[in-house]
Amino acid sequence: MMAAPGRDIGDRPWVKSSYSGGAGSDCVEVAFGTGETVGVRDSKVVPGPLLTVGGEAFAVFLNGVRRGELDRMA
């Protein structure tokens, strides 16, 4: 679900993906908000938009990434 920046995230710290490159490259950040909310954003566009998902859905997504289920077919 799309949300207004800051919804359920507040002033929680944002963490950049360890797979993100240097300055100016594609960077994804996540913040663990109140309750079960996880925020995801592009670090180059801090004011938004912000994607928020439930904690369980985010865990399913991460597990799929780890298992290679989301790798692009060449």
Secondary structure, DSSP 8 states (H G I E B T S, - for coil): -EE-TTTTTTT---EE-TT--STTS--EEEEE-STTEEEEEETT-TTS-EEEEEHHHHHHHHHHHHTTTT----
